[in-house]
C-alpha cells in the first residue's frame, strides 16, 4: 500500500524540511501538501524552489497538493473568507480561480500529478447559479492544470453542494475530460454515508482522504477513533486506490509513530 500523509497534520505550523524528513523517516513514501499562505506559501517562488530542491534529494514523493481553501495568510486552521470557485459573484469567483492557478504553478518547479480541491465553503448553497459558476471555473482550471501535467480531483465536503452523489451527477453532466474525485471518508461520515458514498462515486475516484469522526464534527481523527466502520469501508475501496491520511493535530497528538501504527492496521485490514 502506498503510504501517503497529508501535511494538514501540521497546518498550524510552517512546513519545513525537518517536518518532511520526519515524515520520510516514519515510513511514508508520499506526501500531500496543504496549500495555505502560512503553512506552505505557494505564492513565494523562492520558497517553492527550495521546496522542490528538497524533494530532488529524497525518496519521499510529492504525491499531490491540496488547493488553498481560504485567502487567509496567517496561522490558524480556518478562515472567514473561503475561496469558492462556485461563487456566483464573478469577481470573487475569478479571485478564487487565480489563487488556485498560483498553487497549480508549483508544478513548474516541483512536479506533482494531482491537485485536490473544494468547490466552495460550507456556506455555499445548492443552486443552479453556483453549479454554472463551478463549470465555468473548472473548464478553465482543468486546461490550465493539464498544461502543467496536473489532474484535478474534486473533494466531497460537508455542504449542500458537495455530497458524493451530487458531485457524481455534476461530473457526468459537464463531461470535462480528466476531471476526477477525491473521496473524503470523514466528510461522507458526517452525512451517514461513509460506505454508500464511496459506492456512489467509485468510478470517478482517483484518491481518498482517510480520517475519522463521530458523525457530528469534522474532527479528522485517526481511523478507528470514531464511528466509521472501517472493515466495511476498506472492503469496498479498491486495493490499488491511493489513501491519503488527512489528520488533525489534537492536544494529545497523534505522533508520527501513532499514525504509522494505524496505517499498519489499515494495511492489514485492507489486505486481510
C-alpha positions as CSV (number, residue, x, y, z in Angstrom):
1,X,0.0,0.0,0.0
2,X,1.2,3.5,-0.8
3,X,1.7,5.4,2.5
4,X,0.7,9.0,2.0
5,X,0.4,11.6,4.7
6,X,-1.3,15.0,4.3
7,X,0.6,17.9,5.9
8,X,-2.7,19.0,7.2
9,X,-1.4,17.4,10.4
10,X,0.9,20.4,10.7
11,X,-1.5,23.1,9.3
12,X,-0.8,25.5,12.2
13,X,2.9,25.3,11.6
14,X,5.2,26.4,8.8
15,X,6.1,23.4,6.6
16,X,9.9,22.8,7.0
17,X,12.4,20.4,5.5
18,X,12.7,18.9,9.0
19,X,9.0,18.0,9.0
20,X,9.3,16.4,5.6
21,X,12.3,14.4,6.7
22,X,10.4,13.2,9.8
23,X,7.6,12.0,7.6
24,X,10.0,10.2,5.4
25,X,11.7,8.6,8.4
26,X,8.4,7.5,9.7
27,X,8.0,5.2,6.7
28,X,5.8,7.3,4.4
29,X,6.6,7.2,0.8
30,X,4.3,10.1,-0.3
31,X,3.0,13.4,1.0
32,X,0.1,15.6,0.1
33,X,1.0,19.2,0.8
34,X,-1.8,21.5,2.0
35,X,-1.5,25.0,0.4
36,X,-2.0,27.9,2.7
37,X,-0.1,31.2,3.0
38,X,1.2,30.4,6.5
39,X,1.8,26.6,6.3
40,X,3.1,26.4,2.7
41,X,3.4,29.7,0.9
42,X,2.9,28.6,-2.7
43,X,3.0,32.2,-3.8
44,X,6.6,32.6,-2.8
45,X,8.7,31.5,-5.8
46,X,12.0,31.2,-3.8
47,X,10.3,29.1,-1.1
48,X,8.8,26.9,-3.8
49,X,12.2,26.4,-5.4
50,X,13.7,25.4,-2.0
51,X,10.8,23.0,-1.5
52,X,11.4,21.5,-4.9
53,X,15.1,21.1,-4.3
54,X,14.4,19.1,-1.1
55,X,12.3,16.5,-3.0
56,X,15.1,16.1,-5.6
57,X,17.4,14.8,-2.8
58,X,15.0,12.5,-1.0
59,X,12.9,9.4,-1.7
60,X,9.7,11.0,-0.3
61,X,7.4,11.6,-3.2
62,X,5.3,14.8,-3.7
63,X,2.1,12.8,-4.3
64,X,-0.3,15.8,-4.6
65,X,-1.2,19.2,-3.4
66,X,-4.4,20.3,-1.7
67,X,-5.7,23.5,-3.1
68,X,-6.0,26.5,-0.8
69,X,-9.4,26.8,0.9
70,X,-9.2,30.4,2.1
71,X,-7.5,33.7,1.5
72,X,-6.0,33.6,5.0
73,X,-2.3,34.2,5.1
74,X,-1.9,34.0,8.9
75,X,-1.7,31.0,11.2
76,X,-4.8,29.1,12.2
77,X,-6.9,26.3,10.7
78,X,-10.0,28.2,9.5
79,X,-10.7,31.5,7.8
80,X,-13.9,33.5,7.5
81,X,-13.0,34.2,3.9
82,X,-13.2,30.9,2.0
83,X,-12.2,30.6,-1.7
84,X,-15.1,29.4,-3.8
85,X,-14.9,28.7,-7.5
86,X,-18.6,28.3,-7.5
87,X,-19.3,31.8,-6.2
88,X,-22.0,33.3,-8.4
89,X,-20.4,36.7,-7.8
90,X,-17.9,37.0,-10.7
91,X,-15.1,38.9,-9.1
92,X,-14.9,36.6,-6.0
93,X,-15.0,33.6,-8.3
94,X,-12.2,34.9,-10.5
95,X,-10.2,35.7,-7.4
96,X,-10.5,32.0,-6.3
97,X,-9.6,30.7,-9.8
98,X,-6.5,32.9,-9.8
99,X,-5.5,31.6,-6.4
100,X,-5.9,28.0,-7.5
101,X,-3.8,28.8,-10.5
102,X,-1.0,30.1,-8.3
103,X,-1.0,26.8,-6.4
104,X,-1.0,24.7,-9.6
105,X,2.0,26.7,-10.8
106,X,4.1,25.0,-8.1
107,X,4.3,22.2,-10.6
108,X,6.6,24.4,-12.7
109,X,9.3,23.8,-10.1
110,X,8.1,20.8,-8.1
111,X,6.2,18.5,-10.4
112,X,3.1,16.7,-8.9
113,X,0.4,14.8,-10.7
114,X,-2.8,15.6,-8.7
115,X,-4.5,18.6,-7.0
116,X,-7.4,18.0,-4.7
117,X,-9.8,21.0,-4.4
118,X,-13.0,22.1,-2.8
119,X,-15.7,23.7,-4.9
120,X,-16.5,26.1,-2.2
121,X,-17.1,26.7,1.5
122,X,-19.6,25.3,4.0
123,X,-22.0,28.1,3.4
124,X,-22.3,27.6,-0.4
125,X,-25.9,26.6,-1.3
126,X,-27.1,24.1,-3.9
127,X,-28.5,26.4,-6.7
128,X,-28.1,26.5,-10.5
129,X,-26.0,29.7,-10.5
130,X,-23.4,28.1,-8.2
131,X,-23.2,25.0,-10.5
132,X,-22.9,27.2,-13.6
133,X,-20.1,29.1,-11.9
134,X,-18.3,25.9,-10.9
135,X,-18.5,24.6,-14.5
136,X,-17.0,27.9,-15.9
137,X,-14.2,27.8,-13.3
138,X,-13.3,24.2,-13.9
139,X,-13.5,24.4,-17.7
140,X,-10.6,26.9,-17.4
141,X,-8.7,25.3,-14.5
142,X,-8.6,21.8,-16.0
143,X,-6.9,23.2,-19.1
144,X,-4.5,25.3,-17.1
145,X,-3.7,22.3,-14.9
146,X,-3.3,19.8,-17.8
147,X,-0.7,22.1,-19.4
148,X,1.4,21.6,-16.3
149,X,0.9,17.9,-16.0
150,X,-1.7,18.1,-13.2
151,X,-5.1,16.4,-12.9
152,X,-7.8,17.9,-10.7
153,X,-9.9,16.0,-8.2
154,X,-13.0,17.4,-6.6
155,X,-13.4,16.5,-2.9
156,X,-16.8,15.8,-1.3
157,X,-17.2,18.3,1.6
158,X,-19.9,18.9,4.2
159,X,-22.1,21.4,2.4
160,X,-25.3,21.3,0.4
161,X,-23.5,21.1,-3.0
162,X,-20.7,18.6,-2.5
163,X,-22.2,15.3,-1.4
164,X,-20.8,12.3,-3.3
165,X,-24.0,11.9,-5.2
166,X,-24.2,15.5,-6.3
167,X,-20.5,15.6,-7.4
168,X,-21.0,12.4,-9.4
169,X,-24.0,13.9,-11.2
170,X,-22.1,17.1,-11.8
171,X,-19.1,15.3,-13.4
172,X,-21.4,13.2,-15.5
173,X,-23.3,16.3,-16.7
174,X,-20.4,18.6,-17.5
175,X,-18.2,16.0,-19.2
176,X,-14.9,17.8,-18.6
177,X,-12.2,15.4,-19.7
178,X,-9.9,14.2,-17.0
179,X,-11.8,15.7,-14.0
180,X,-11.9,13.2,-11.1
181,X,-12.9,12.9,-7.5
182,X,-11.2,12.7,-4.1
183,X,-13.4,10.6,-1.8
184,X,-13.2,12.0,1.8
185,X,-14.3,9.3,4.2
186,X,-14.7,11.6,7.2
187,X,-16.8,14.1,5.3
188,X,-19.1,11.4,4.0
189,X,-19.5,10.1,7.5
190,X,-21.0,13.4,8.6
191,X,-23.9,12.6,6.3
192,X,-24.1,9.0,7.4
193,X,-22.7,7.6,4.1
194,X,-19.1,6.7,4.6
195,X,-19.6,3.4,2.8
196,X,-22.6,4.1,0.5
197,X,-21.0,7.4,-0.6
198,X,-17.9,5.6,-1.9
199,X,-20.1,3.1,-3.8
200,X,-21.8,6.1,-5.4
201,X,-18.7,7.6,-6.8
202,X,-16.2,4.7,-7.1
203,X,-16.0,5.0,-10.9
204,X,-14.6,8.6,-10.7
205,X,-12.4,8.3,-7.6
206,X,-8.6,9.0,-8.1
207,X,-7.6,9.2,-4.4
208,X,-9.2,9.1,-0.9
209,X,-8.8,11.1,2.2
210,X,-8.7,8.9,5.3
211,X,-9.8,10.2,8.7
212,X,-12.5,9.5,11.3
213,X,-15.1,11.4,13.4
214,X,-18.1,10.7,15.5
215,X,-20.6,11.8,12.8
216,X,-21.2,15.3,14.2
217,X,-18.0,17.4,13.7
218,X,-15.2,17.3,11.1
219,X,-12.6,16.1,13.7
220,X,-10.0,14.5,11.4
221,X,-9.3,11.8,13.9
222,X,-7.2,8.7,13.4
223,X,-9.1,5.8,11.8
224,X,-10.8,3.6,14.4
225,X,-11.1,6.5,16.8
226,X,-14.6,7.5,15.5
227,X,-17.7,5.8,14.2
228,X,-16.7,4.8,10.6
229,X,-17.0,1.1,10.1
230,X,-13.5,0.7,8.6
231,X,-13.8,-3.0,8.0
232,X,-16.8,-2.3,5.7
233,X,-15.3,0.7,4.0
234,X,-11.9,-0.9,3.3
235,X,-13.7,-3.9,1.9
236,X,-15.2,-1.7,-0.9
237,X,-12.2,0.5,-1.6
238,X,-10.0,-1.0,-4.4
239,X,-6.7,-2.1,-3.1
240,X,-4.8,0.0,-5.6
241,X,-6.5,3.3,-4.7
242,X,-4.1,5.7,-3.0
243,X,-5.1,6.5,0.6
244,X,-4.1,9.9,2.0
245,X,-4.2,10.1,5.8
246,X,-5.5,13.6,6.4
247,X,-5.4,14.0,10.2
248,X,-5.7,17.0,12.5
249,X,-3.4,17.6,15.4
250,X,-5.1,17.2,18.8
251,X,-4.0,18.3,22.2
252,X,-2.7,14.7,22.8
253,X,-1.2,14.0,19.4
254,X,-1.1,12.0,17.2
255,X,2.6,11.4,16.9
256,X,4.0,10.1,13.7
257,X,4.6,6.8,15.4
258,X,0.9,6.6,16.3
259,X,0.0,7.4,12.8
260,X,2.3,4.8,11.4
261,X,0.7,2.2,13.7
262,X,-2.8,3.0,12.5
263,X,-1.5,3.0,8.8
264,X,-0.2,-0.5,9.5
265,X,-3.6,-1.6,10.9
266,X,-5.4,-0.1,7.8
267,X,-3.0,-2.0,5.6
268,X,-3.7,-5.3,7.4
269,X,-7.4,-4.7,7.3
270,X,-7.2,-3.9,3.6
271,X,-5.2,-6.9,2.7
272,X,-6.6,-9.4,5.2
